C-alpha cells in the first residue's frame, strides 16, 4: 500500500538529522543553514518519492520589505506547505542591499524548512543564542571554538571535565566526546 504525503512527511520529521555545520564567529555559536537542512533531506527524496522546494514572495514593501518563504514537500499529487515570514532590515549597517535581502532570504528559508520538518527551536542556536547579552546565571553551551579548546585543555591535563562543566553547559553528547 502506498504511503500518503502525510505519512511520508512524518517519516522525514521523525528520522531527520541535520548537523549545525556553520559557526558564527561574532556570536560564538554553531548553527545550521537552509542548505544544511536541504542536504539532510536528500536521502529521503528518492526513497519516499517526494520533492522539497522553497519559494519566496515579497508580501509587503512599506514600511519595509517583508518576505514570505514557503517550504513544500510534494509527492507529485499532494503537497504540504509551511511558511515563515521575515522582514528585511534596510538600516542594517555593514551590508550592501543584496546582502540584506540575501540574509533575510536565507533566514526565511531556514525557518520555513524548520516549520515543515518540525525542527525543534530549542535545538537551534538562534533560539538559545544570547547574541553577546548575559541572561543571568545561565552558562553558555559548550560548542565551536570553546569545545575545541576545552578538549585540548582536558587532553593536556590543564583542566578536568568537571572544570569545564562548571563554566559551560555540556550536553550529554558533548560530554561523551570530552571523556
C-alpha positions as CSV (number, residue, x, y, z in Angstrom):
1,X,0.0,0.0,0.0
2,X,1.3,3.4,-1.0
3,X,2.0,5.9,1.8
4,X,0.2,9.2,1.9
5,X,2.0,12.6,1.8
6,X,1.3,13.0,5.5
7,X,2.9,9.6,6.2
8,X,5.9,10.5,4.1
9,X,6.4,13.8,5.8
10,X,6.1,12.1,9.2
11,X,8.9,9.7,8.2
12,X,11.1,12.7,7.4
13,X,10.1,14.6,10.5
14,X,10.9,11.7,12.8
15,X,14.1,10.5,11.2
16,X,15.5,13.9,10.1
17,X,19.0,14.7,11.4
18,X,20.9,17.9,10.4
19,X,24.2,19.0,12.0
20,X,25.0,22.5,12.9
21,X,27.9,22.7,10.5
22,X,28.3,26.5,10.4
23,X,29.9,28.7,13.1
24,X,29.1,32.4,13.8
25,X,32.4,33.8,15.0
26,X,30.7,37.1,16.1
27,X,28.1,35.4,18.3
28,X,30.3,32.4,19.1
29,X,27.7,29.7,18.3
30,X,27.1,26.9,15.8
31,X,24.1,26.9,13.6
32,X,22.5,25.0,10.7
33,X,21.7,26.7,7.4
34,X,18.9,26.1,4.9
35,X,21.5,24.3,2.8
36,X,22.3,22.0,5.7
37,X,18.7,21.2,6.2
38,X,18.2,20.5,2.5
39,X,21.3,18.3,2.3
40,X,19.9,16.3,5.2
41,X,16.6,15.7,3.4
42,X,18.1,14.4,0.2
43,X,18.3,10.7,1.4
44,X,14.6,10.7,1.8
45,X,13.6,12.2,-1.6
46,X,14.1,9.1,-3.8
47,X,13.3,6.7,-1.0
48,X,9.9,8.2,-0.4
49,X,9.2,9.6,-3.9
50,X,8.9,13.2,-2.8
51,X,10.4,16.6,-3.7
52,X,11.1,19.6,-1.5
53,X,11.1,23.1,-2.9
54,X,11.2,26.6,-1.4
55,X,9.5,29.6,-2.9
56,X,9.6,33.2,-1.8
57,X,7.2,36.1,-2.2
58,X,7.5,39.8,-1.4
59,X,4.3,40.3,0.6
60,X,4.9,43.9,1.7
61,X,7.2,46.8,1.0
62,X,6.1,49.6,3.3
63,X,7.4,50.5,5.8
64,X,10.0,47.8,5.0
65,X,10.1,44.7,2.7
66,X,8.7,41.5,4.1
67,X,9.4,38.1,2.5
68,X,7.2,35.0,2.9
69,X,9.2,31.8,2.4
70,X,7.2,28.7,1.7
71,X,8.8,25.2,2.0
72,X,6.8,22.5,0.2
73,X,7.0,18.7,0.2
74,X,5.2,17.0,-2.6
75,X,4.7,13.5,-3.9
76,X,3.6,14.8,-7.3
77,X,-0.1,14.6,-6.5
78,X,-0.4,16.1,-3.0
79,X,1.6,18.7,-1.2
80,X,2.1,20.1,2.3
81,X,3.4,23.7,2.8
82,X,4.9,25.6,5.7
83,X,5.7,29.3,5.8
84,X,8.0,31.7,7.5
85,X,7.7,35.5,7.4
86,X,10.8,37.7,7.7
87,X,11.3,41.4,7.5
88,X,14.3,43.0,5.7
89,X,16.3,45.5,7.9
90,X,17.1,48.2,5.3
91,X,19.1,50.1,8.0
92,X,21.4,47.2,8.8
93,X,24.9,48.6,8.9
94,X,27.8,47.0,7.1
95,X,25.8,45.2,4.4
96,X,25.1,46.1,0.8
97,X,21.5,45.9,-0.3
98,X,21.8,42.4,-2.0
99,X,23.3,41.1,1.3
100,X,20.4,42.5,3.3
101,X,17.9,40.7,1.0
102,X,20.1,37.6,0.9
103,X,20.4,37.4,4.6
104,X,16.6,37.7,5.1
105,X,16.0,35.2,2.3
106,X,18.3,32.6,4.0
107,X,16.7,33.2,7.3
108,X,13.2,32.8,5.9
109,X,14.1,29.6,4.0
110,X,15.7,28.1,7.1
111,X,12.6,28.7,9.3
112,X,10.2,27.6,6.6
113,X,12.1,24.3,6.4
114,X,12.2,24.2,10.2
115,X,8.5,24.6,10.3
116,X,7.9,21.9,7.7
117,X,10.2,19.3,9.2
118,X,9.4,20.2,12.9
119,X,13.0,21.2,13.7
120,X,12.8,21.9,17.4
121,X,13.8,25.5,18.1
122,X,15.4,24.5,21.4
123,X,18.0,22.6,19.4
124,X,18.7,25.6,17.2
125,X,21.4,28.1,18.3
126,X,19.4,31.0,17.1
127,X,16.8,30.2,19.7
128,X,19.3,29.9,22.5
129,X,21.9,32.4,21.3
130,X,22.1,35.4,23.6
131,X,23.9,37.5,20.9
132,X,26.5,38.5,23.5
133,X,24.0,39.6,26.1
134,X,24.2,38.0,29.5
135,X,21.0,36.4,30.8
136,X,21.8,35.9,34.4
137,X,23.5,32.7,35.8
138,X,22.9,30.6,32.7
139,X,26.1,29.0,31.4
140,X,26.9,29.1,27.7
141,X,26.7,25.9,25.7
142,X,30.0,24.2,25.0
143,X,30.4,24.3,21.2
144,X,32.5,25.6,18.4
145,X,35.9,27.0,19.3
146,X,35.2,26.7,23.0
147,X,34.7,22.9,22.6
148,X,38.0,22.6,20.7
149,X,39.8,24.5,23.4
150,X,38.2,22.5,26.2
151,X,39.2,19.2,24.5
152,X,42.8,20.4,24.2
153,X,42.9,21.6,27.8
154,X,41.5,18.3,29.1
155,X,43.9,16.3,27.0
156,X,46.9,18.4,28.3
157,X,45.7,17.9,31.9
158,X,45.3,21.7,32.4
159,X,41.6,21.2,33.2
160,X,39.2,18.3,34.1
161,X,35.8,17.6,32.6
162,X,34.4,18.8,35.9
163,X,36.2,22.2,35.5
164,X,34.7,22.6,32.0
165,X,31.2,21.7,33.3
166,X,31.5,24.5,35.9
167,X,31.9,27.1,33.1
168,X,29.8,25.6,30.3
169,X,26.5,23.8,29.8
170,X,27.7,20.5,28.4
171,X,25.1,18.3,26.6
172,X,25.2,14.6,27.1
173,X,26.5,14.0,23.6
174,X,29.3,16.6,24.0
175,X,30.2,15.1,27.4
176,X,30.9,11.7,25.7
177,X,33.3,13.4,23.3
178,X,35.2,15.0,26.3
179,X,35.7,11.7,28.1
